[in-house]
């Protein structure tokens, strides 16, 4: 199965209904691809929602909880694991 490593902009795109992000998420839901993201992106996403989108804390927590259940595989990653994640995406 093809794997894609996504970033915070893809997470925001999924939540905002961006066409290409929704397409990727649809492929994930149909079992055609795997979406992988570093676990720290949840923190980055929360910060973008707080600062850039002026979201309320309850709203951000709710979205984070939905993302954690979304089928996207969030992985702990440090500098030593980056090479493995890159290899997985090829």
Helices and strands as residue ranges (DSSP letters): E 2-5, H 8-16, H 19-29, E 33-38, H 41-47, I 48-52, H 57-68, E 73-75, H 82-88
